[in-house]
């Protein structure tokens, strides 16, 4: 049976005790995990969790304060020149040349990697065809979704072995978000390893595995399905008329472990398991409000909130 070090050595991406600090600010603290070849791996967490810092270390743009990382056996510090030809990177903000046209941007990125659009057109065909009718339009005049498709095309034109995307769906519409994730699934089928960061919990379910990150640390790494299945705290959806006061009152009850707003209901976790009708009566006696309470299954966001609170305790 392989031990942890042997498993990491067989992985495509290895991160070993990576830390990064800026003066007294600890951006990353002892990060350890590996990513398999052709895996769609998600870095999930709020702003300030350390997702962008970790990605920048992996794409050789930033030096770690301690620890090491490698991609396909090459060290991100010692072998950075070789690695940059194997890496595709799509930053969180649109960073292509807005005064160049769609076609000019794509040709430029192909040229700096000593290739041509013609040679590698098959790599981006499915994505680029959606914006090709606008190839003479300046990049700055594209919609948010079209900018993302152009950025993704430019990141893929040199045939990378691994693709990094830093919060690629931030600021784009819901339809474009779905389209982008559909494109990532298709790219995965071409044996491309993908690491994507996102603050959106619903996107975590689209990854093969995810790392929950908070304040520079990894709280858990697992498949989204397993994370949800491992949630063993009693969870209820509570609905009432005076939503804000109900939330405040629920947080004061002794039986309450956590209470967070989720859409039109409050997700309540308790220290003990209750029948929904009994819990409903207890809530009414304490709050004076008539509520509707039902036992529910956890979603990925419930799991993250529990892990975050446990990590801060």
QUIWOSUL-V659876 format. One record per pair of residues at least 4 apart in sequence whose ideal C-beta (glycine too) atoms are under 7 Angstrom apart, sorted by the first residue. I is the first residue (numbers start at 0). GAP is how many residues later the second one is. If there is no record, write none. Layout:
i: {I:I}
gap: {GAP:GAP}
This chain:
i: {1:1:3:4:5:6:6:7:7:10:10:10:11:11:11:11:11:11:12:12:12:13:13:13:14:14:14:14:14:15:15:15:15:16:16:16:16:17:17:17:17:17:17:18:18:18:18:18:18:18:19:19:19:19:19:19:20:20:20:20:21:25:26:26:26:27:27:27:27:28:28:30:30:32:32:32:34:34:34:34:36:37:37:37:37:38:38:38:39:39:39:39:39:40:40:40:40:40:41:41:41:41:41:42:42:42:42:42:42:43:43:43:43:43:43:43:43:44:44:44:44:44:44:45:46:48:48:48:49:49:49:50:50:50:51:51:51:51:52:52:53:54:54:54:54:54:55:55:56:56:56:56:57:57:57:57:58:58:58:59:59:59:59:62:67:68:69:69:69:70:70:70:70:71:71:73:73:73:74:75:75:78:79:82:84:84:85:85:85:86:86:86:87:87:87:87:87:88:88:89:89:89:89:89:89:90:90:91:91:91:93:93:95:95:95:95:95:96:96:97:97:97:98:98:99:99:99:99:99:100:100:100:100:100:100:101:101:101:101:101:101:101:102:102:102:103:104:104:104:104:105:105:105:105:105:106:106:107:108:108:108:109:109:109:109:109:109:112:114:114:114:114:116:116:119:119:120:122:122:122:123:123:123:123:124:125:126:126:126:126:127:127:129:130:130:130:133:133:136:136:138:138:141:141:141:142:143:143:143:143:143:144:144:144:144:144:145:146:147:147:147:147:147:148:149:150:151:151:152:154:155:155:160:161:162:162:162:163:164:165:166:166:166:167:167:168:168:168:168:168:171:171:173:174:175:176:177:178:179:180:180:180:181:182:183:183:183:186:186:187:187:197:200:200:200:203:203:203:204:204:206:207:208:208:208:209:210:210:211:211:211:211:211:212:212:213:213:213:218:218:218:219:219:221:221:222:223:223:224:225:226:226:227:227:227:227:230:230:230:230:232:232:232:233:233:233:233:233:234:234:234:234:234:235:235:235:235:235:235:235:236:236:236:236:237:237:237:237:237:237:237:238:238:238:238:239:239:239:239:240:241:241:242:243:244:245:245:245:245:245:246:246:246:246:247:248:248:249:249:249:249:250:250:252:254:254:254:254:255:255:256:256:256:257:257:257:258:258:259:259:259:260:261:261:266:269:273:273:274:275:275:275:275:276:277:278:278:279:279:279:280:281:282:282:282:283:283:283:297:297:299:300:301:302:303:304:305:306:307:308}
gap: {4:5:4:4:4:4:27:6:26:23:24:25:23:24:25:59:60:181:21:22:58:20:55:56:16:17:18:19:54:16:51:52:53:13:15:49:50:10:13:39:46:49:51:9:10:11:45:46:47:48:7:8:33:37:44:45:4:5:6:44:5:190:23:26:189:22:25:26:188:187:188:23:187:178:185:188:4:6:158:160:156:150:153:154:155:154:169:170:144:148:154:167:168:153:154:166:167:168:154:156:162:165:168:8:11:152:154:168:170:154:157:160:166:167:168:169:260:4:6:154:167:168:169:153:152:164:165:166:4:163:166:4:146:162:4:40:114:145:4:9:4:4:109:111:140:142:5:6:5:7:12:19:11:13:18:106:28:30:105:16:20:23:24:14:7:7:4:5:6:5:12:15:91:14:89:5:8:9:4:4:7:4:4:4:28:73:74:75:76:73:75:77:67:68:72:75:76:66:75:61:62:65:75:76:78:4:75:74:75:78:53:57:9:43:54:55:58:8:42:40:41:42:39:41:4:5:8:38:39:4:34:35:36:37:38:4:29:32:33:35:37:48:4:32:33:4:4:34:45:49:4:11:47:48:51:4:10:4:4:45:48:5:6:7:10:47:48:45:4:5:42:43:4:40:37:39:4:33:34:36:4:29:32:33:4:60:22:25:26:56:4:25:19:15:18:19:8:12:4:5:8:11:4:5:8:4:4:27:28:29:32:4:27:28:31:34:4:4:4:20:24:28:32:4:4:4:4:31:4:8:4:7:32:31:24:29:31:31:31:31:30:31:32:12:28:8:11:29:31:34:4:5:4:4:4:4:4:4:4:4:22:25:4:4:4:10:12:5:7:4:6:5:99:100:103:6:20:96:19:95:17:15:12:13:14:14:7:10:6:7:8:92:95:4:5:5:94:97:88:89:92:7:87:4:5:4:4:76:4:4:73:76:70:71:72:75:67:71:72:75:24:36:73:35:36:38:39:40:32:34:61:63:67:32:40:43:57:58:59:60:28:30:57:59:12:27:28:30:45:53:55:25:26:52:53:6:49:50:51:48:4:47:4:4:4:4:20:41:43:45:4:12:14:19:4:37:38:6:9:16:18:5:8:33:15:16:17:27:12:14:12:13:14:11:47:51:7:9:6:7:45:5:4:5:35:4:4:5:4:4:17:18:19:4:4:4:14:4:11:13:4:4:4:8:10:5:6:7:4:5:4:4:4:4:4:4:4:4:4:4}
